[in-house]
Amino acid sequence: MSLLKRKKKDESPEGSGEAEAVAKPTKGERMGQAKDLSVHHGTQGAIDVAGWVDSRVNATGIFTAMMSRHVPKGTNWFYTLGSATMFIFAMQAITGVFLSMYYTPSATQAYASITHLTNDVFMGEFVRGMHKWGASLMIILIFLHMARTFFFGAYKYPRELNWVIGVVLLILTTVMGLTGYLLPFDQRSFWATIVANNITASGPVVGPYLADFLRAGPDFSATTLSRFYALHMMVVPGLMAALIGAHLFFVVKLGTTAPPWVRAPRPKGARPSESVTAGVASEDLEEVPVNGAAAAAVTEADPPVDEANAAEAEAVEATEAEETESATATEEPAAEAATEEAEEEPPTDGEVSS
């Protein structure tokens, strides 16, 4: 006997042992209950998995720090240049992966593979166009982003290291464009790369060695194309991804700067700043006035000289007046007592005979 029927039997007023008929759920209700139960367990399972992952990587804290950070007043569209540059970098990485599926880094087959990709592959021309024009757009955006950072003064303390990382990212972006320009291996890209490599070789000290490293030897050859492809596909993107992560970390940690035309609000309870001349302490323990607060404290502690002299003169006059009054009050009772004694004293013999 089920618990439900047993409970009904126990609650029966007659106690005859006969259970009341229990209404059974219909098939639709049972299906709905089973569906709700499966959704509940599925949601609970997803929550458990997310909690298990979050307890080990603290993804919630990282996401909250990135998406819920304070943004200074006056933020405008200039502040989206960095995000736009990162978006173009992600687009370049995705389209580059699809292009590498059809590209052959060979001096004899590179141009043919590019032609096949452009003319025969479904949406190949569209993907290649996105990759080609995205490279130019990324260079433009990163220059605009660095110009905004410079003119807004965002390179100053404590963001100097982030500025250095941005400069390195700019150099890597130009290297990315140079190494990718040779990959079609047509007449234009071939001779343009030779000119760029000769310019690199004209640099002082390290210029010739860097040019030999890029050429993979004294002259251009099939190995040059393989080296440019390796740098373009693996080395430079890996370095850029790591530096972009460090760049974002410092942006989240240090925050962003307000535009130069927006003044930062004064903290509550702070006195307005004043420009005063630094003073010299006249005593060993006296505080030297170097800012508005110290000057105000000195002003409150030591009044001006004229006011001090006037107050001192008033105090001296009041003291002299009190001393005069006390002396006068002491002499008057003494004179009255002497007069009274003289009146009460009896006359002498001489005074009587006269």
C-alpha positions in Angstrom: 0.0 0.0 0.0 1.4 3.4 -1.0 2.0 6.1 1.5 -0.7 8.3 0.0 -3.3 5.6 0.4 -2.1 4.8 3.9 -2.4 8.4 4.8 -5.9 8.6 3.4 -6.8 5.5 5.4 -5.5 6.9 8.6 -7.4 10.2 8.1 -10.6 8.4 7.3 -13.3 9.3 10.0 -14.9 5.9 9.8 -11.7 4.0 10.3 -13.1 1.2 8.2 -9.8 0.6 6.4 -11.1 1.6 3.0 -9.1 4.3 1.3 -10.8 7.0 -0.7 -10.2 7.0 -4.4 -7.3 9.1 -5.4 -7.5 11.0 -8.7 -4.7 9.8 -11.0 -2.9 12.4 -13.2 -3.7 12.2 -16.9 -1.1 11.3 -19.5 -0.6 15.0 -20.5 0.0 16.0 -16.9 2.5 13.2 -16.4 4.3 14.3 -19.6 4.4 17.9 -18.4 5.8 16.9 -15.0 8.4 14.7 -16.6 9.4 17.6 -18.9 9.6 20.1 -16.1 11.7 17.6 -14.1 14.1 17.1 -17.0 14.5 20.9 -17.5 15.1 21.3 -13.8 17.8 18.6 -13.7 19.4 19.9 -16.9 19.5 23.5 -15.6 20.8 22.3 -12.3 23.5 20.2 -14.0 24.6 23.2 -16.1 24.7 25.4 -12.9 26.8 22.7 -11.2 29.3 22.5 -14.2 29.5 26.3 -14.3 30.1 26.5 -10.6 32.8 23.8 -10.8 34.6 25.7 -13.5 34.2 29.0 -11.8 35.6 27.7 -8.5 38.8 26.9 -10.3 39.3 29.8 -12.7 37.3 32.6 -11.0 35.7 33.5 -14.3 32.9 35.4 -12.6 35.3 37.8 -10.9 37.3 38.4 -14.1 34.1 39.0 -16.1 32.7 41.4 -13.4 36.0 43.3 -13.4 36.0 43.7 -17.1 32.3 44.5 -17.7 31.4 46.4 -14.5 34.4 48.7 -14.1 34.1 52.4 -13.5 34.1 54.6 -16.6 35.2 58.3 -16.2 32.8 61.1 -17.0 33.2 62.5 -20.5 33.9 59.2 -22.2 33.0 59.3 -25.9 33.5 57.5 -29.2 37.3 58.1 -29.1 37.5 55.4 -26.4 36.2 52.7 -28.7 39.3 52.8 -31.0 41.1 50.2 -28.9 38.1 47.8 -28.9 37.7 48.3 -32.7 41.4 47.4 -33.2 41.0 44.3 -31.1 37.9 43.3 -33.1 39.8 43.7 -36.4 42.6 41.6 -35.0 40.1 38.8 -34.1 38.6 39.1 -37.6 42.0 38.8 -39.2 42.8 35.7 -37.1 39.5 34.0 -38.2 39.7 34.9 -41.9 43.4 33.9 -41.9 42.6 30.4 -40.6 40.2 29.9 -43.5 42.7 31.2 -46.0 45.4 28.9 -44.7 43.2 25.9 -45.6 43.7 26.6 -49.3 47.0 28.4 -49.4 50.2 26.6 -50.4 53.4 28.3 -49.1 55.5 27.4 -52.1 57.3 29.6 -54.6 55.8 27.6 -57.5 52.2 27.1 -56.2 51.5 30.1 -54.0 50.1 32.3 -56.7 48.1 29.4 -58.2 46.5 28.6 -54.8 45.6 32.3 -54.3 44.0 32.3 -57.8 42.0 29.1 -57.0 40.9 30.6 -53.7 39.7 33.8 -55.3 37.9 32.3 -58.3 36.8 28.8 -57.4 36.2 28.5 -53.6 32.8 29.4 -52.3 33.0 32.9 -50.8 36.8 32.8 -51.2 37.0 36.2 -52.7 34.8 37.7 -49.9 37.0 36.1 -47.2 40.2 37.2 -48.9 38.9 40.7 -49.3 38.0 40.9 -45.6 41.5 39.8 -44.7 43.2 42.2 -47.2 41.2 45.3 -46.3 41.1 44.4 -42.6 44.9 44.6 -42.5 44.9 48.2 -43.7 42.0 49.1 -41.4 43.9 47.6 -38.4 46.9 49.8 -39.0 44.8 52.9 -39.4 42.8 52.1 -36.2 45.9 51.3 -34.1 47.5 54.7 -35.1 44.3 56.5 -34.2 44.1 54.7 -30.9 47.7 55.6 -30.0 47.0 59.2 -31.1 44.1 59.4 -28.7 46.1 57.9 -25.9 48.9 60.5 -26.5 46.7 63.6 -26.8 44.5 62.6 -23.8 47.6 62.0 -21.7 46.8 58.4 -21.0 50.5 57.4 -21.3 51.5 59.1 -18.0 51.8 57.6 -14.5 50.8 54.9 -13.7 50.2 53.7 -17.3 53.7 54.0 -18.7 54.1 50.2 -19.1 50.8 49.9 -20.9 52.0 52.6 -23.3 55.2 50.6 -24.0 53.1 47.5 -24.7 51.0 49.5 -27.1 54.2 50.7 -29.0 55.3 47.0 -29.3 51.9 46.1 -30.6 52.2 48.8 -33.2 55.5 47.4 -34.4 54.2 43.9 -34.5 51.2 45.1 -36.5 53.5 46.6 -39.2 55.6 43.3 -39.2 52.3 41.4 -39.7 51.4 43.5 -42.7 54.9 43.2 -44.2 55.1 39.4 -43.8 51.5 39.0 -45.2 52.1 41.2 -48.2 54.6 38.7 -49.7 52.3 35.6 -49.5 50.5 36.0 -52.9 54.0 36.0 -54.4 53.1 38.0 -57.5 55.2 40.6 -59.1 54.0 43.5 -57.0 54.4 41.8 -53.6 57.8 40.3 -54.6 59.4 43.6 -55.6 57.7 45.6 -52.8 59.1 43.1 -50.2 62.6 43.4 -51.7 62.4 47.2 -51.3 61.2 46.9 -47.7 64.0 44.4 -46.9 66.7 46.7 -48.4 65.4 49.5 -46.2 65.7 47.2 -43.2 69.2 46.3 -44.2 70.2 50.0 -44.2 69.6 50.3 -40.5 72.5 50.8 -38.1 74.3 47.8 -36.5 71.4 45.3 -36.5 69.9 46.2 -39.9 72.0 43.8 -42.0 71.5 40.9 -39.6 67.7 41.5 -39.4 67.5 41.6 -43.3 69.4 38.3 -43.6 67.1 36.8 -41.0 64.0 37.8 -42.9 65.4 36.7 -46.3 66.6 33.4 -44.7 69.9 33.9 -46.5 71.7 36.5 -48.7 69.1 36.5 -51.4 65.3 36.0 -51.9 64.4 32.3 -52.5 61.6 29.8 -51.7 62.9 29.7 -48.1 62.1 33.4 -47.8 58.4 32.7 -48.5 58.3 29.8 -46.0 59.9 32.1 -43.3 57.4 34.9 -44.0 54.5 32.5 -43.8 55.7 31.0 -40.5 56.2 34.5 -39.0 52.8 35.7 -40.3 50.8 32.7 -39.2 52.4 31.6 -35.9 55.1 33.8 -34.4 53.6 37.4 -34.7 50.0 36.5 -33.9 51.0 34.6 -30.8 53.1 37.5 -29.5 50.3 39.9 -30.3 47.6 37.8 -28.6 49.8 37.6 -25.4 50.5 41.4 -25.4 46.8 42.2 -26.1 45.9 40.1 -23.0 48.5 42.0 -20.9 47.2 45.3 -22.4 43.7 44.5 -21.4 44.8 43.4 -17.9 46.4 46.8 -17.2 43.4 48.7 -18.7 41.1 46.8 -16.2 43.5 47.2 -13.3 44.4 50.9 -13.8 41.2 52.1 -15.4 40.9 54.7 -18.2 41.6 58.4 -18.0 39.1 61.2 -18.4 39.3 63.5 -21.4 41.6 66.5 -20.7 38.6 69.0 -21.0 36.8 67.3 -18.1 38.0 68.3 -14.6 38.0 65.6 -11.9 35.6 66.3 -9.1 37.0 67.3 -5.7 36.5 64.6 -3.1 33.9 65.1 -0.4 35.3 67.0 2.6 38.4 68.2 0.8 39.3 71.9 0.9 39.8 73.8 -2.3 43.4 73.8 -3.5 45.3 77.1 -3.0 48.6 78.2 -4.4 50.8 79.6 -1.6 54.5 80.2 -1.2 56.3 77.6 0.7 57.4 79.0 4.1 60.2 78.3 6.5 59.7 77.0 10.0 60.8 79.4 12.7 60.8 76.7 15.4 61.8 73.0 15.3 58.3 71.6 15.7 56.5 74.2 13.6 54.8 73.0 10.5 56.0 74.5 7.2 53.1 75.8 5.1 53.4 74.1 1.7 49.8 73.8 0.6 46.4 75.3 1.2 45.6 73.1 4.2 48.8 73.9 6.0 48.3 77.6 5.2 44.8 77.6 6.5 46.0 75.8 9.7 48.7 78.4 10.2 46.2 81.2 9.6 43.9 79.8 12.2 46.7 79.2 14.7 48.6 82.5 14.2 46.4 85.6 13.4 47.9 88.5 11.4 50.4 90.8 13.1 48.2 93.9 13.2 45.4 92.0 14.8 47.8 90.4 17.3 49.2 93.9 18.2 45.7 95.4 18.7 44.6 92.5 20.8 47.8 92.7 22.9 47.3 96.5 23.4 43.7 96.0 24.5 44.8 93.3 27.0 47.5 95.6 28.4 45.0 98.5 28.8 42.5 96.2 30.5 45.2 95.0 32.9 46.3 98.5 33.8 42.7 99.6 34.4 42.2 96.7 36.7 45.4 97.5 38.6 44.4 101.2 38.9 41.0 100.3 40.2 42.3 97.9 42.7 44.9 100.4 44.0 42.3 103.1 44.2 39.9 100.9 46.1 42.7 100.0 48.6 43.7 103.7 49.3 40.1 105.0 49.8 39.4 102.7 52.9 42.8 103.6 54.4 42.1 107.3 54.2 38.6 106.9 55.7 40.0 104.9 58.6 42.7 107.5 59.3 40.1 110.3 59.3 37.9 108.4 61.7 40.8 107.7 64.1 41.7 111.4 64.1 38.2 112.4 65.0 37.9 109.8 67.8 41.4 110.6 69.4 41.1 112.9 72.6 42.9 116.3 72.7 46.3 116.6 74.3 47.2 119.1 77.2 48.5 121.6 74.8 45.5 121.7 72.8 43.3 122.1 76.0 45.3 125.0 77.4 45.2 126.8 74.1 
